[in-house]
């Protein structure tokens, strides 16, 4: 796992204490696209299951995840696909 992936994982674990967290680097599928870095680690898919999302709407969940990852976005993260769920929603 690269430095950006580790940063994403660390920030999400701290912010949401997830029951499940998957961080997948999908950068190779975006090579040559706008925002893609030659070094990789620019595009990620995240699945996070946390009780912190209980009773929270989909858009607000996305906003909370993006806020928790502000440092990663400032450091080169370009795109993030987020599937944020409360326990039992899978």
N, C-alpha and C positions, 0 to 999 in steps of 0.2 A: 504494500500500500504506500503510495507516494505522500509527499508532505501536504498537499492540498486535501487529499482524501482523509489523512489523519486529522487535519484541522477541522474538517467538516464533522467527522465522527466525534471528536473531542467536544466541539461546541454544542452539538445536538445532545450528547450524553449529559453535559452539564446543564443545559437549558431545560430538558424535558424528561430526564431519567427514563428513557424508553424501555419497554418490555422487549421490543424488537427493533433493530436498526440495520438496514442494508444500505451500503454506500458503494455504488458501482460506477467506475470511471468509464464513460461512454465516448471519450474524446476521439478514439480512433475512427469512429463512424462519422465524425464531423471534420476530418482533415480537409483543409482547403476551404472550409466555410468561413464566413465572417466570424471573428472572435475566437477562432480556433488557434491554439498555440502550437507551434512545432514541437515544443517540449511535452505536449499533452496536458492532462489534468486541467482542462478548461470546461468540459461538459460532464455532468454527473446525473445519475438517477438515484433518488433516495426514497426508501420506504421506511417510515417510522411509525411505530405503534406506541402511543403513550396515553396515560390517563389525563395528561394535561390538555388533551384535545376533546375530552368529554364535554358535550354540550356546546362546543365551539363550531361555528360554521366553516365550510370548506375554504372560503376566501380568507378568513381570519387565521386559519391554520397555516395557510401559505405565507401570509404576512409575518406570522410569528417565526416560522422557520427562516424566512429570508432575513429577518431582523437578527436572529441568532447567528447568521452566517455573514453579517456585514463585513467582517474582517476578511473572510475568504473571497468575497466579491471584490473587495478593494485590492486583493493580492493576485487577481488573475482569473478567478472563477468567472466564466462567461455565461453558462447556461445550467439550469438546475431543473430537473423534472422531479416533482415532489408528490408522493402519495402519503399523506398524513392521516392516520386513523386513530380512533379511540379503541381500546380493547373491545373485542366482540364484533367489530365492524368488518373484519376480514372476510 
